[in-house]
């Protein structure tokens, strides 16, 4: 049985999406992005927690910087 422990997210600066990704820890991942891109970026969770496989499929379909 696959666990639904992975989150999909958009990394945003203001209202602009600068990256889409997946993680199992939104707070940790946001901290990592803020160290790399600056304190003015934030994560917006997309949908509910899902399986890692499903999240990877979603991530592949995302274009860099677009929903």
PDB file with one MODEL, atoms N, CA, C and O in Angstrom:
MODEL        1
ATOM      1  N   UNK A   1       0.837  -1.187   0.000  1.00  0.00           N
ATOM      2  CA  UNK A   1       0.000   0.000   0.000  1.00  0.00           C
ATOM      3  C   UNK A   1       0.879   1.248   0.000  1.00  0.00           C
ATOM      4  O   UNK A   1       1.804   1.358   0.805  1.00  0.00           O
ATOM      5  N   UNK A   2       0.597   2.173  -0.888  1.00  0.00           N
ATOM      6  CA  UNK A   2       1.369   3.411  -0.982  1.00  0.00           C
ATOM      7  C   UNK A   2       0.807   4.440   0.009  1.00  0.00           C
ATOM      8  O   UNK A   2      -0.405   4.569   0.180  1.00  0.00           O
ATOM      9  N   UNK A   3       1.711   5.152   0.643  1.00  0.00           N
ATOM     10  CA  UNK A   3       1.315   6.174   1.613  1.00  0.00           C
ATOM     11  C   UNK A   3       1.152   7.518   0.921  1.00  0.00           C
ATOM     12  O   UNK A   3       1.896   7.855   0.000  1.00  0.00           O
ATOM     13  N   UNK A   4       0.175   8.270   1.375  1.00  0.00           N
ATOM     14  CA  UNK A   4      -0.053   9.620   0.854  1.00  0.00           C
ATOM     15  C   UNK A   4       0.674  10.602   1.777  1.00  0.00           C
ATOM     16  O   UNK A   4       0.070  11.230   2.646  1.00  0.00           O
ATOM     17  N   UNK A   5       1.982  10.711   1.562  1.00  0.00           N
ATOM     18  CA  UNK A   5       2.805  11.543   2.441  1.00  0.00           C
ATOM     19  C   UNK A   5       3.648  12.543   1.660  1.00  0.00           C
ATOM     20  O   UNK A   5       4.629  13.074   2.182  1.00  0.00           O
ATOM     21  N   UNK A   6       3.270  12.800   0.416  1.00  0.00           N
ATOM     22  CA  UNK A   6       4.033  13.717  -0.425  1.00  0.00           C
ATOM     23  C   UNK A   6       3.133  14.865  -0.851  1.00  0.00           C
ATOM     24  O   UNK A   6       1.976  14.667  -1.224  1.00  0.00           O
ATOM     25  N   UNK A   7       3.688  16.071  -0.788  1.00  0.00           N
ATOM     26  CA  UNK A   7       2.948  17.280  -1.137  1.00  0.00           C
ATOM     27  C   UNK A   7       3.473  17.860  -2.442  1.00  0.00           C
ATOM     28  O   UNK A   7       4.673  17.828  -2.713  1.00  0.00           O
ATOM     29  N   UNK A   8       2.553  18.393  -3.249  1.00  0.00           N
ATOM     30  CA  UNK A   8       2.903  19.134  -4.450  1.00  0.00           C
ATOM     31  C   UNK A   8       2.865  20.609  -4.061  1.00  0.00           C
ATOM     32  O   UNK A   8       2.047  21.023  -3.239  1.00  0.00           O
ATOM     33  N   UNK A   9       3.751  21.392  -4.657  1.00  0.00           N
ATOM     34  CA  UNK A   9       3.768  22.815  -4.302  1.00  0.00           C
ATOM     35  C   UNK A   9       4.255  23.666  -5.463  1.00  0.00           C
ATOM     36  O   UNK A   9       4.901  23.184  -6.394  1.00  0.00           O
ATOM     37  N   UNK A  10       3.921  24.950  -5.374  1.00  0.00           N
ATOM     38  CA  UNK A  10       4.477  25.972  -6.251  1.00  0.00           C
ATOM     39  C   UNK A  10       5.307  26.882  -5.354  1.00  0.00           C
ATOM     40  O   UNK A  10       4.853  27.299  -4.289  1.00  0.00           O
ATOM     41  N   UNK A  11       6.506  27.182  -5.786  1.00  0.00           N
ATOM     42  CA  UNK A  11       7.339  28.181  -5.118  1.00  0.00           C
ATOM     43  C   UNK A  11       7.023  29.510  -5.782  1.00  0.00           C
ATOM     44  O   UNK A  11       7.123  29.649  -7.001  1.00  0.00           O
ATOM     45  N   UNK A  12       6.641  30.486  -4.966  1.00  0.00           N
ATOM     46  CA  UNK A  12       6.187  31.754  -5.508  1.00  0.00           C
ATOM     47  C   UNK A  12       6.983  32.918  -4.949  1.00  0.00           C
ATOM     48  O   UNK A  12       7.445  32.895  -3.808  1.00  0.00           O
ATOM     49  N   UNK A  13       7.128  33.923  -5.772  1.00  0.00           N
ATOM     50  CA  UNK A  13       7.632  35.226  -5.351  1.00  0.00           C
ATOM     51  C   UNK A  13       6.514  36.191  -5.690  1.00  0.00           C
ATOM     52  O   UNK A  13       6.257  36.478  -6.859  1.00  0.00           O
ATOM     53  N   UNK A  14       5.851  36.691  -4.654  1.00  0.00           N
ATOM     54  CA  UNK A  14       4.636  37.469  -4.881  1.00  0.00           C
ATOM     55  C   UNK A  14       3.576  36.540  -5.458  1.00  0.00           C
ATOM     56  O   UNK A  14       3.277  35.498  -4.875  1.00  0.00           O
ATOM     57  N   UNK A  15       3.013  36.909  -6.591  1.00  0.00           N
ATOM     58  CA  UNK A  15       2.019  36.063  -7.257  1.00  0.00           C
ATOM     59  C   UNK A  15       2.611  35.232  -8.384  1.00  0.00           C
ATOM     60  O   UNK A  15       1.895  34.461  -9.023  1.00  0.00           O
ATOM     61  N   UNK A  16       3.902  35.374  -8.635  1.00  0.00           N
ATOM     62  CA  UNK A  16       4.543  34.670  -9.748  1.00  0.00           C
ATOM     63  C   UNK A  16       5.100  33.320  -9.296  1.00  0.00           C
ATOM     64  O   UNK A  16       5.837  33.243  -8.313  1.00  0.00           O
ATOM     65  N   UNK A  17       4.747  32.268 -10.014  1.00  0.00           N
ATOM     66  CA  UNK A  17       5.292  30.933  -9.747  1.00  0.00           C
ATOM     67  C   UNK A  17       6.674  30.867 -10.371  1.00  0.00           C
ATOM     68  O   UNK A  17       6.834  31.094 -11.571  1.00  0.00           O
ATOM     69  N   UNK A  18       7.672  30.554  -9.554  1.00  0.00           N
ATOM     70  CA  UNK A  18       9.027  30.445 -10.087  1.00  0.00           C
ATOM     71  C   UNK A  18       9.513  29.002 -10.152  1.00  0.00           C
ATOM     72  O   UNK A  18      10.537  28.720 -10.774  1.00  0.00           O
ATOM     73  N   UNK A  19       8.790  28.094  -9.518  1.00  0.00           N
ATOM     74  CA  UNK A  19       9.165  26.683  -9.541  1.00  0.00           C
ATOM     75  C   UNK A  19       8.007  25.846  -9.025  1.00  0.00           C
ATOM     76  O   UNK A  19       7.224  26.304  -8.193  1.00  0.00           O
ATOM     77  N   UNK A  20       7.900  24.627  -9.515  1.00  0.00           N
ATOM     78  CA  UNK A  20       6.945  23.656  -8.991  1.00  0.00           C
ATOM     79  C   UNK A  20       7.740  22.461  -8.506  1.00  0.00           C
ATOM     80  O   UNK A  20       8.776  22.126  -9.080  1.00  0.00           O
ATOM     81  N   UNK A  21       7.264  21.817  -7.454  1.00  0.00           N
ATOM     82  CA  UNK A  21       8.008  20.676  -6.940  1.00  0.00           C
ATOM     83  C   UNK A  21       7.176  19.813  -6.023  1.00  0.00           C
ATOM     84  O   UNK A  21       5.978  20.030  -5.838  1.00  0.00           O
ATOM     85  N   UNK A  22       7.853  18.814  -5.446  1.00  0.00           N
ATOM     86  CA  UNK A  22       7.223  17.901  -4.497  1.00  0.00           C
ATOM     87  C   UNK A  22       8.139  17.745  -3.290  1.00  0.00           C
ATOM     88  O   UNK A  22       9.355  17.905  -3.393  1.00  0.00           O
ATOM     89  N   UNK A  23       7.536  17.430  -2.144  1.00  0.00           N
ATOM     90  CA  UNK A  23       8.301  17.238  -0.917  1.00  0.00           C
ATOM     91  C   UNK A  23       7.450  16.493   0.100  1.00  0.00           C
ATOM     92  O   UNK A  23       6.226  16.440  -0.019  1.00  0.00           O
ATOM     93  N   UNK A  24       8.099  15.927   1.086  1.00  0.00           N
ATOM     94  CA  UNK A  24       7.348  15.325   2.190  1.00  0.00           C
ATOM     95  C   UNK A  24       7.396  16.220   3.425  1.00  0.00           C
ATOM     96  O   UNK A  24       6.838  15.865   4.462  1.00  0.00           O
ATOM     97  N   UNK A  25       8.055  17.377   3.330  1.00  0.00           N
ATOM     98  CA  UNK A  25       8.153  18.314   4.446  1.00  0.00           C
ATOM     99  C   UNK A  25       8.137  19.743   3.893  1.00  0.00           C
ATOM    100  O   UNK A  25       9.173  20.270   3.487  1.00  0.00           O
ATOM    101  N   UNK A  26       6.971  20.352   3.882  1.00  0.00           N
ATOM    102  CA  UNK A  26       6.817  21.680   3.284  1.00  0.00           C
ATOM    103  C   UNK A  26       7.641  22.756   3.994  1.00  0.00           C
ATOM    104  O   UNK A  26       8.236  23.608   3.336  1.00  0.00           O
ATOM    105  N   UNK A  27       7.682  22.727   5.319  1.00  0.00           N
ATOM    106  CA  UNK A  27       8.421  23.750   6.065  1.00  0.00           C
ATOM    107  C   UNK A  27       9.920  23.669   5.783  1.00  0.00           C
ATOM    108  O   UNK A  27      10.568  24.691   5.553  1.00  0.00           O
ATOM    109  N   UNK A  28      10.465  22.464   5.801  1.00  0.00           N
ATOM    110  CA  UNK A  28      11.895  22.286   5.527  1.00  0.00           C
ATOM    111  C   UNK A  28      12.223  22.747   4.112  1.00  0.00           C
ATOM    112  O   UNK A  28      13.221  23.431   3.886  1.00  0.00           O
ATOM    113  N   UNK A  29      11.366  22.361   3.157  1.00  0.00           N
ATOM    114  CA  UNK A  29      11.626  22.707   1.762  1.00  0.00           C
ATOM    115  C   UNK A  29      11.534  24.207   1.542  1.00  0.00           C
ATOM    116  O   UNK A  29      12.317  24.769   0.777  1.00  0.00           O
ATOM    117  N   UNK A  30      10.587  24.864   2.204  1.00  0.00           N
ATOM    118  CA  UNK A  30      10.482  26.316   2.085  1.00  0.00           C
ATOM    119  C   UNK A  30      11.739  26.984   2.631  1.00  0.00           C
ATOM    120  O   UNK A  30      12.249  27.923   2.020  1.00  0.00           O
ATOM    121  N   UNK A  31      12.245  26.520   3.763  1.00  0.00           N
ATOM    122  CA  UNK A  31      13.492  27.061   4.321  1.00  0.00           C
ATOM    123  C   UNK A  31      14.653  26.899   3.345  1.00  0.00           C
ATOM    124  O   UNK A  31      15.457  27.816   3.177  1.00  0.00           O
ATOM    125  N   UNK A  32      14.744  25.734   2.699  1.00  0.00           N
ATOM    126  CA  UNK A  32      15.805  25.498   1.722  1.00  0.00           C
ATOM    127  C   UNK A  32      15.689  26.473   0.551  1.00  0.00           C
ATOM    128  O   UNK A  32      16.688  27.045   0.115  1.00  0.00           O
ATOM    129  N   UNK A  33      14.484  26.657   0.047  1.00  0.00           N
ATOM    130  CA  UNK A  33      14.277  27.584  -1.070  1.00  0.00           C
ATOM    131  C   UNK A  33      14.601  29.017  -0.657  1.00  0.00           C
ATOM    132  O   UNK A  33      15.171  29.772  -1.446  1.00  0.00           O
ATOM    133  N   UNK A  34      14.246  29.400   0.560  1.00  0.00           N
ATOM    134  CA  UNK A  34      14.529  30.765   1.010  1.00  0.00           C
ATOM    135  C   UNK A  34      16.030  31.004   1.125  1.00  0.00           C
ATOM    136  O   UNK A  34      16.497  32.109   0.848  1.00  0.00           O
ATOM    137  N   UNK A  35      16.783  30.008   1.523  1.00  0.00           N
ATOM    138  CA  UNK A  35      18.242  30.157   1.568  1.00  0.00           C
ATOM    139  C   UNK A  35      18.818  30.322   0.159  1.00  0.00           C
ATOM    140  O   UNK A  35      19.784  31.057  -0.040  1.00  0.00           O
ATOM    141  N   UNK A  36      18.224  29.640  -0.806  1.00  0.00           N
ATOM    142  CA  UNK A  36      18.723  29.686  -2.179  1.00  0.00           C
ATOM    143  C   UNK A  36      18.207  30.891  -2.966  1.00  0.00           C
ATOM    144  O   UNK A  36      18.963  31.506  -3.717  1.00  0.00           O
ATOM    145  N   UNK A  37      16.919  31.236  -2.800  1.00  0.00           N
ATOM    146  CA  UNK A  37      16.280  32.262  -3.629  1.00  0.00           C
ATOM    147  C   UNK A  37      15.981  33.563  -2.895  1.00  0.00           C
ATOM    148  O   UNK A  37      15.582  34.540  -3.529  1.00  0.00           O
ATOM    149  N   UNK A  38      16.161  33.604  -1.583  1.00  0.00           N
ATOM    150  CA  UNK A  38      15.863  34.807  -0.819  1.00  0.00           C
ATOM    151  C   UNK A  38      14.628  34.646   0.041  1.00  0.00           C
ATOM    152  O   UNK A  38      13.786  33.782  -0.203  1.00  0.00           O
ATOM    153  N   UNK A  39      14.536  35.483   1.039  1.00  0.00           N
ATOM    154  CA  UNK A  39      13.457  35.397   2.028  1.00  0.00           C
ATOM    155  C   UNK A  39      12.084  35.751   1.463  1.00  0.00           C
ATOM    156  O   UNK A  39      11.067  35.476   2.100  1.00  0.00           O
ATOM    157  N   UNK A  40      12.042  36.358   0.275  1.00  0.00           N
ATOM    158  CA  UNK A  40      10.756  36.808  -0.272  1.00  0.00           C
ATOM    159  C   UNK A  40      10.007  35.720  -1.054  1.00  0.00           C
ATOM    160  O   UNK A  40       8.975  36.010  -1.659  1.00  0.00           O
ATOM    161  N   UNK A  41      10.497  34.492  -1.053  1.00  0.00           N
ATOM    162  CA  UNK A  41       9.769  33.396  -1.707  1.00  0.00           C
ATOM    163  C   UNK A  41       8.976  32.613  -0.671  1.00  0.00           C
ATOM    164  O   UNK A  41       9.332  32.569   0.507  1.00  0.00           O
ATOM    165  N   UNK A  42       7.895  31.997  -1.135  1.00  0.00           N
ATOM    166  CA  UNK A  42       7.081  31.177  -0.237  1.00  0.00           C
ATOM    167  C   UNK A  42       6.492  30.009  -1.019  1.00  0.00           C
ATOM    168  O   UNK A  42       6.413  30.037  -2.247  1.00  0.00           O
ATOM    169  N   UNK A  43       6.083  28.990  -0.283  1.00  0.00           N
ATOM    170  CA  UNK A  43       5.494  27.802  -0.890  1.00  0.00           C
ATOM    171  C   UNK A  43       3.976  27.863  -0.760  1.00  0.00           C
ATOM    172  O   UNK A  43       3.431  28.204   0.289  1.00  0.00           O
ATOM    173  N   UNK A  44       3.318  27.522  -1.858  1.00  0.00           N
ATOM    174  CA  UNK A  44       1.862  27.379  -1.874  1.00  0.00           C
ATOM    175  C   UNK A  44       1.563  25.914  -2.175  1.00  0.00           C
ATOM    176  O   UNK A  44       1.855  25.426  -3.267  1.00  0.00           O
ATOM    177  N   UNK A  45       0.981  25.219  -1.204  1.00  0.00           N
ATOM    178  CA  UNK A  45       0.643  23.810  -1.371  1.00  0.00           C
ATOM    179  C   UNK A  45      -0.430  23.668  -2.444  1.00  0.00           C
ATOM    180  O   UNK A  45      -1.360  24.471  -2.515  1.00  0.00           O
ATOM    181  N   UNK A  46      -0.289  22.633  -3.281  1.00  0.00           N
ATOM    182  CA  UNK A  46      -1.246  22.352  -4.348  1.00  0.00           C
ATOM    183  C   UNK A  46      -1.977  21.059  -3.996  1.00  0.00           C
ATOM    184  O   UNK A  46      -1.371  19.988  -3.983  1.00  0.00           O
ATOM    185  N   UNK A  47      -3.250  21.152  -3.716  1.00  0.00           N
ATOM    186  CA  UNK A  47      -4.039  19.966  -3.413  1.00  0.00           C
ATOM    187  C   UNK A  47      -3.688  19.338  -2.072  1.00  0.00           C
ATOM    188  O   UNK A  47      -3.112  19.974  -1.190  1.00  0.00           O
ATOM    189  N   UNK A  48      -4.057  18.063  -1.950  1.00  0.00           N
ATOM    190  CA  UNK A  48      -3.830  17.305  -0.715  1.00  0.00           C
ATOM    191  C   UNK A  48      -2.570  16.461  -0.835  1.00  0.00           C
ATOM    192  O   UNK A  48      -1.978  16.349  -1.908  1.00  0.00           O
ATOM    193  N   UNK A  49      -2.176  15.873   0.280  1.00  0.00           N
ATOM    194  CA  UNK A  49      -1.057  14.925   0.261  1.00  0.00           C
ATOM    195  C   UNK A  49      -1.417  13.765  -0.659  1.00  0.00           C
ATOM    196  O   UNK A  49      -2.569  13.337  -0.721  1.00  0.00           O
ATOM    197  N   UNK A  50      -0.416  13.268  -1.370  1.00  0.00           N
ATOM    198  CA  UNK A  50      -0.634  12.204  -2.340  1.00  0.00           C
ATOM    199  C   UNK A  50       0.511  11.194  -2.263  1.00  0.00           C
ATOM    200  O   UNK A  50       1.422  11.351  -1.450  1.00  0.00           O
ATOM    201  N   UNK A  51       0.470  10.182  -3.086  1.00  0.00           N
ATOM    202  CA  UNK A  51       1.561   9.209  -3.105  1.00  0.00           C
ATOM    203  C   UNK A  51       2.762   9.823  -3.815  1.00  0.00           C
ATOM    204  O   UNK A  51       2.613  10.735  -4.628  1.00  0.00           O
ATOM    205  N   UNK A  52       3.944   9.322  -3.506  1.00  0.00           N
ATOM    206  CA  UNK A  52       5.169   9.816  -4.133  1.00  0.00           C
ATOM    207  C   UNK A  52       5.095   9.627  -5.655  1.00  0.00           C
ATOM    208  O   UNK A  52       5.474  10.520  -6.413  1.00  0.00           O
ATOM    209  N   UNK A  53       4.613   8.482  -6.087  1.00  0.00           N
ATOM    210  CA  UNK A  53       4.514   8.189  -7.521  1.00  0.00           C
ATOM    211  C   UNK A  53       3.599   9.172  -8.227  1.00  0.00           C
ATOM    212  O   UNK A  53       3.946   9.697  -9.285  1.00  0.00           O
ATOM    213  N   UNK A  54       2.439   9.423  -7.654  1.00  0.00           N
ATOM    214  CA  UNK A  54       1.494  10.364  -8.242  1.00  0.00           C
ATOM    215  C   UNK A  54       2.084  11.777  -8.275  1.00  0.00           C
ATOM    216  O   UNK A  54       1.919  12.497  -9.260  1.00  0.00           O
ATOM    217  N   UNK A  55       2.766  12.168  -7.209  1.00  0.00           N
ATOM    218  CA  UNK A  55       3.385  13.491  -7.144  1.00  0.00           C
ATOM    219  C   UNK A  55       4.476  13.637  -8.207  1.00  0.00           C
ATOM    220  O   UNK A  55       4.605  14.696  -8.821  1.00  0.00           O
ATOM    221  N   UNK A  56       5.258  12.583  -8.424  1.00  0.00           N
ATOM    222  CA  UNK A  56       6.307  12.633  -9.452  1.00  0.00           C
ATOM    223  C   UNK A  56       5.703  12.794 -10.839  1.00  0.00           C
ATOM    224  O   UNK A  56       6.230  13.540 -11.664  1.00  0.00           O
ATOM    225  N   UNK A  57       4.603  12.100 -11.099  1.00  0.00           N
ATOM    226  CA  UNK A  57       3.911  12.247 -12.384  1.00  0.00           C
ATOM    227  C   UNK A  57       3.433  13.682 -12.568  1.00  0.00           C
ATOM    228  O   UNK A  57       3.571  14.246 -13.654  1.00  0.00           O
ATOM    229  N   UNK A  58       2.874  14.276 -11.523  1.00  0.00           N
ATOM    230  CA  UNK A  58       2.413  15.662 -11.587  1.00  0.00           C
ATOM    231  C   UNK A  58       3.596  16.592 -11.866  1.00  0.00           C
ATOM    232  O   UNK A  58       3.498  17.492 -12.700  1.00  0.00           O
ATOM    233  N   UNK A  59       4.706  16.372 -11.169  1.00  0.00           N
ATOM    234  CA  UNK A  59       5.882  17.232 -11.303  1.00  0.00           C
ATOM    235  C   UNK A  59       6.428  17.180 -12.727  1.00  0.00           C
ATOM    236  O   UNK A  59       6.846  18.206 -13.263  1.00  0.00           O
ATOM    237  N   UNK A  60       6.429  16.011 -13.339  1.00  0.00           N
ATOM    238  CA  UNK A  60       6.907  15.884 -14.719  1.00  0.00           C
ATOM    239  C   UNK A  60       6.073  16.717 -15.682  1.00  0.00           C
ATOM    240  O   UNK A  60       6.586  17.227 -16.678  1.00  0.00           O
ATOM    241  N   UNK A  61       4.793  16.851 -15.384  1.00  0.00           N
ATOM    242  CA  UNK A  61       3.895  17.605 -16.257  1.00  0.00           C
ATOM    243  C   UNK A  61       3.968  19.112 -16.072  1.00  0.00           C
ATOM    244  O   UNK A  61       3.371  19.859 -16.847  1.00  0.00           O
ATOM    245  N   UNK A  62       4.686  19.564 -15.067  1.00  0.00           N
ATOM    246  CA  UNK A  62       4.804  20.987 -14.803  1.00  0.00           C
ATOM    247  C   UNK A  62       5.909  21.593 -15.663  1.00  0.00           C
ATOM    248  O   UNK A  62       6.947  20.969 -15.885  1.00  0.00           O
ATOM    249  N   UNK A  63       5.681  22.803 -16.142  1.00  0.00           N
ATOM    250  CA  UNK A  63       6.721  23.538 -16.845  1.00  0.00           C
ATOM    251  C   UNK A  63       7.371  24.474 -15.845  1.00  0.00           C
ATOM    252  O   UNK A  63       6.693  25.013 -14.970  1.00  0.00           O
ATOM    253  N   UNK A  64       8.645  24.670 -15.959  1.00  0.00           N
ATOM    254  CA  UNK A  64       9.358  25.547 -15.031  1.00  0.00           C
ATOM    255  C   UNK A  64       8.718  26.928 -15.026  1.00  0.00           C
ATOM    256  O   UNK A  64       8.634  27.600 -16.054  1.00  0.00           O
ATOM    257  N   UNK A  65       8.271  27.330 -13.849  1.00  0.00           N
ATOM    258  CA  UNK A  65       7.716  28.670 -13.706  1.00  0.00           C
ATOM    259  C   UNK A  65       6.259  28.824 -14.090  1.00  0.00           C
ATOM    260  O   UNK A  65       5.748  29.944 -14.112  1.00  0.00           O
ATOM    261  N   UNK A  66       5.561  27.708 -14.399  1.00  0.00           N
ATOM    262  CA  UNK A  66       4.154  27.829 -14.743  1.00  0.00           C
ATOM    263  C   UNK A  66       3.354  26.759 -14.027  1.00  0.00           C
ATOM    264  O   UNK A  66       3.896  25.694 -13.731  1.00  0.00           O
ATOM    265  N   UNK A  67       2.084  27.003 -13.738  1.00  0.00           N
ATOM    266  CA  UNK A  67       1.261  25.994 -13.078  1.00  0.00           C
ATOM    267  C   UNK A  67       0.877  24.870 -14.018  1.00  0.00           C
ATOM    268  O   UNK A  67       0.181  23.938 -13.615  1.00  0.00           O
TER     269      UNK A  67
ENDMDL
END
